[in-house]
Amino acid sequence: MKKVLIIDDNKAYRETLKIVLESKGYIVEIAVDGEEGKSKIISENPDLILLDVVMPKENGISLLEEIKKNELMNKIPVIVSSSYPGAKELTEGFGVNAFITKADLTTEEIVNKIEKFLS
């Protein structure tokens, strides 16, 4: 089974996605900030990372820089998911696989984007 790591400080968002993805047969790991996310990338070796930009402790941009510089992590597809204005522009230079504006898509549309990278 494919494993998705959701790194997001919005509890309702990550829990809703977790429920839907698990119902489709995915293993889902959760991290509430970039610091915990980095630890889980190393320990869980996910097949895909869904990454928020604005979070406490370590933000998504900082974590994204680390992911892309690390040979063990930089092969993992990363979808940036944010409602922060300007987040897409901030992440463009990091080789992000896709960008999701949270407010523009339904949960099902977000899951469909994730599934495209895991099929």
N, C-alpha and C positions, 0 to 999 in steps of 0.2 A: 504494500500500500504506500502511496505517496504521502509525504509529510510536508505540511505547511506551517511556517512560523509566522504568527501575527504579532507584530511589535507595534503596540498602540496604547496610549494612555486612556482612551475612551472606552470605558467598560462595556457600555451597551453595544457599541459598534463591534468590538472584538468578540463578545459573547454571542451576538447574533450570527456573525460569520462563522464562528466555531460550530454552533449548532447545525447550520446549513451544510457546511463542509463535511462534518462528521456524518450527517445523514446521507451524504453522497459517497461515503466510504473512505474519506481522507483521515489521516492522523493529523490532529491540530495541536500545536504547542502555542502557548501564550507568553508574551513578555510585556510588561507595563511601561518600560522605558528602554532607552538605548543601552544602558549599562547591563540590564538583565538580558536584553536581546543579544548582545555580543556573547555573553556567557552561554546562552541557549543555542546560538549558531554553532558554537564549538562543540557543545555536549550533544546536541540533537541531530546535527548534520541534515538540515531540512532540504527538501527538493525545491522549495520556493519560499521567498521571504516577502511578506506584505508589510511595508514599512511606512509608519507615519513620520511626518517631518517635525512637528512641534511637540516635544515631550520633556518631562523633567529629567534631571540627572545628566543624561547624554542625549542630545537631540538626533533626529534622523539624518541630518546632513553630515554630522560628525561620524556617525556610525557608517553611513554610506561610504565615506572616504576610506574608513578602515576596511570595510568589506572589499572594496575595489583594489586596495593595495595588497591584500593578503592572498597569497596563491591558493590557500586551502578554501577560502570563502568566495573568491571572485568569479567562480564558475556557476554559482547559485543564482538563478534568475531573481531579480528584485523588481517588485511592483511597488511604486511609491503611491501612497494613498493619503490624501490630505484635503482639508478644506481651507487651508491657509492661503491667502492671496499671494501670488508670486512664487509658490512652492515649485511649480512646474519649471519655471525658469531657473530656480536655484539648483535643481537636480539634473538639469539637462547635460552637463558636462561629465557626468559620472557613469555613463553607460547603463542607465536605468532601462529595464526592458519594457516598462509601460508606466503610465501615470494615470491615476484615478482621482478625479475630483469627487470627494465623498457625497456632496450634496446633489451632484448631477446624475447619479446612478442608483438604481434599486439594489438591494442585497443580491437578488438573482443575477443582475447584470454584472456585478462585481465578481460573483462566483463564476460566471461564464468566462470572464477575462482570465481568472486564475486557472480554470480548467484548460484553456487554450495552451497555456505554458506547460501543463502537466500531462497532456495527452501525447 
